[in-house]
């Protein structure tokens, strides 16, 4: 299936996913999937990462589909937005899960929500391949059932997640939690933790015998919006094995209903040729405003729930 692993501290959240797309015996796997997206709403900021369906038969990745489902839905709270996605997942995923080993698709969603603090949600869909029974849920994972109870701090899914759960003991978990706590106090750099999580993915890649966990990974981290430290609150890093890739492409991002990735992509198309000509010299860049506006107007703005 894949690997998804997330960890929370008081002021930051961290997620690692592998990049493998497996095709059984039909053709070799490829390692260029983006099994993760960023979500910002009126009251929250979180990351959606998944294990299960890597791509449909037509090549659509669920991260692209989730972005299409949520675009154009501004003005909603984080939990309302996840409710919309959970409904679309229940309707659309079932027909695509017959070819997925185990018949399951699991979306792990660590987040910071105003008034609630750190939260951990999941959207799960499982189809029994023998009976066709479809089970699904949208859940907030807390330490107790009491309203406002602290969220669970560690989560894992996929075959790589099973490896972590089976082989990483309580001492390892406590050491990782201590590391992210030290990061909150400025004692640990962003990339030191990101490197640790990429190393964890590579360890799972080597250990999981069925080849379902790839060697390449993406690590995403977000800082609580109202955290005291005045440092950047969001970044991500692509890895090959334990080495940082030179370039980390944008990941799908929805900000209060806007398709941020599409907007940034258009602006970068205009910026890159000018940077090639001028380098990083100071001064304004002369954008072709009419062309930029034409391209921006062509970005789809309505939700699309169909998973093709």
Secondary structure, DSSP 8 states (H G I E B T S, - for coil): ---EEEEE-SSEEEEEEE--B--TTSS--B-----EEEEE-SSEEEEEEEES----TT---HHHHHHHHHTT-TT--HHHHHHHHHHHHHHHSGGGGGGSGGGEEEEEEEEEETTTEEEEEEEEEEE-TTT--EEEEEEE-BSSSSTT--B-SEEEEHHHHHHHHHH--HHHHHHHHHHHHHHHTTSS-HHHHHHHHHHHHHHHHHH-TTS-S-SEEEEEEEE-TT-SS-S--EEEEEEETTEE-S-----EEEETTEEHHHHHHHHHHHHHHHHHHHTT-SS-----HHHHHHHHHTS--S------
